[in-house]
Amino acid sequence: MKRILLSYPLSVNTPVYKDNPSVEIQQQSSIDQGDLYNQFIITSLNHNGTHIDGPWHFNPQGLKISEIPIDYFIFTHPTILDIPKGNDELITKADLEPYEHQIAGSDLLLIRTGFGKFRSSDPIRYRDHNPGFAADAASYLMVFDSLRAVGMDMISSGSVIHVDEAIAFHQIMLGKGRVDGKFILLIEDMNLNHDLSGIEKVYAVPLYIEGVDSSFSTIFTEA
């Protein structure tokens, strides 16, 4: 069995969205400095690095991340789509419609725009000019009953410069205003720079932290 890591390690060099505070890692005790053990203090916004947006992020009636059952984060019918996008471009309903048959029946949709290659080579570009989703893409995706999450190789599902579209996309996907409780998780800042043909199962389990909307996640596939 082959396993592929789809999340990035959290570090002080992790690109952060817009003006979010950077990750801080401070060594609190050190064997090299005469302490009996090594120990660290890690300070980070919960939307830094590879993370899962839970419903409460944009939905005041939505579930917090630790309220979602563990089974929800294990996906057995993942689909990856290559939809190339450049600086500040939006993924629209029209971009997704040709893949209707692939999306139908999927529980996890991974969108690979190719923008992930800039995360290490040009982190400022990755941070400040990311592609994002249009609101009409959210309305389209919410029609698919089996779909539980959408992951992407972008720092956020919302483009930094298309603020209104970013807000609307998050609100729709995370179920704001719905009476049926439906939502689709958003997995942001994923490492999709791999050959993912033949993947069969994806584990995208968040760090369960009580009282927060969203959380960091270590994500890997089985093929």
N, C-alpha and C positions, 0 to 999 in steps of 0.2 A: 504494500500500500504506500502511495506517495502522498506526502503532506506538503502544502505550500503556505507560507505565512503571508497574509494579506494586510497586515497592519504594520505601522512603523513604530519603532521604539520611541518612547517619549524621552526627549532630551532638551537641554538648554538651547539647542539649535533648531528645535521644531518650529516651522513657520506658523504664525498665528494670524487669524482672520482680522483684517482691518486694524483697529487700534486696541485689540485685546492684549492683556498683559502677557508677557513671555513666561515660559516655564523657568522656575528656579529650583535648583537642586543643591542643597547645602549638606556637607558631611558634618553630622552632629558629634560623632565619636569615631576614632580612627586607631586601628591596631598599630599603624606606623608611627603614630604620635604617642604611643604608650597606653592606649585604652585596651580593654579586654576584648572588644568587639567593634565591628564597623556598623554604623547606623546613619541614616540620612533623613533629612526633612525635605519633602517635596511639596512645592507650592505651584499650583496650576489651576487655571480656569478649566471647568469640566468640558469645555468645547475645544480644547487644544489637542492636536494630534488626532490619531484615528479614534473616532468616538461615534456613539449612536445617539441621535436625536430622538428622545422619547416624546410622547404626546403632550406632556405638560409644558414643553418648551414653548409652544405657541397656542396651546389649547387650555384655557383656564379650567375646563372640566376633564381634562385628559389625565391619564395615568402617569404617575411618576415612574422612573425607570425601575426602581426596586419592587414595584407593584406588578410588573409584568412577569408571568410564569416563565421558568427557565426553558421550557420546551419551545417557546415562541422564538428563541434565538438559534434554533437548530434547523437548518434548511436542507431539504432533500431533493428539491427540484430547482437548482439554480440555473440561470441563463445569463450569459455574457453577450453584450452587444457592443460593437465598435461603431461609435458615432463621433468621428473626428470633429473637434472644435478648437478654435484659437482664442486669442485674447478677447474677453468680454462677450463672447458669443453665447446665445441662448439655445438650449435644447427645447424644441417645441413639440407640440402634438404631431405636426407634420413629419418631424424627424422620427417619431416613434411608430406611426401608423404602419409603415411597411413591415414592421416586425410583430404585428398583431398575433400571428400564429405562434411565434416563439414565446411571447409574453404570456399568452393564455396557458394556464396550468402551471406557471412558474410561481414559486413562493419567494424567491429572491432574484432581483434583477440587478446585474452589475453593468454599469455604463462606463465604458472605457473611451475617453475622449482623446487620449494621447497627451493630455496636459500634465499628467503625472511626471513626465520626464523632466519637467522644469523644477521639480521640488528640490532637487539637489544642485542642478546646474545653474538655475536662476531663481532662487527662492523669493526674491522680491517680486518678480513677475508672477510666480505661482501664487503669491499672497495677494497682490494688488490688482491682478487682471484675470482672475479665474473665470472660466465659463460658468454658466449656471443654468437652471431650468426656468422655463416660462410657466406662468400660471396655468395656461391651457394644457401643458404636459401633465400637471397634477390632476386636473379634472379627468383627463384621459386615463391615467393610470389607476385612479380610484374605482374605475369600472370593473377591474379584474378582481374577482372574488378571492382567488387563491394567493394573490400577491401580498406579502407581509412586510417586505423591506426592499429598499432600493439603495445600492451602494455605488460609489463613484470615485474616480481618481482626481478629485478636485478638493480644495481646502474647505469648500462649503457647497451645498446644493444651490445657494443663492449667489449670483454674481455680485461682486462688490459695487459695481456701478449701476446695476439695475435693481435698486432698492425695493421699489414697489412690487416688481415681479418676484423678488426673493421672499418678501413677506407673504405675499399671496400664496406662493408655492408651498411654503412651510405650513401655513394655516390650513390649506386644503388637505395636504398629505397627512397632517397630524390630527385631522378630524375636527377642527374647530367648527362649531355650529351644527354638527350632525347629531341626529337623535338615535342612530343605530349603533354608535360606539365604534364604528370602523376607523382605523388609522393604518398608515403605512410608515414604518420606521425609516429613518434616513441615516445611512452609514457614510460618514464623510471622511475625507483624507485617507482613502484606502490605497494600498500599493497593489496596483493591477498590472504592473510591468512584468508579467509572467506569461508563459504559455498556459492558458487555462482551458484548453480543449480537453474534454473528457472529465471535467470535475463532476463529482456526484453528490458531495455533501459539503456544506459550509457551516462551521461553528462561529458564531459572532456574539459571544457572551460578554455582556458589559460587567464592569466592576459594580457590584450592588452597593450603592451608597444611599442610605435612607434620606428622604426629604429633598432630593434633587430631581431636576427634570430629565437629565441626560447623563451619560457617563462614558469614560474611556473603555476601549474594548480591544482584546487580543483576538484576532480573526485568522482562521486557517481553513484550508480546504482539504478534502480527501478525494483522491482519484484512483 
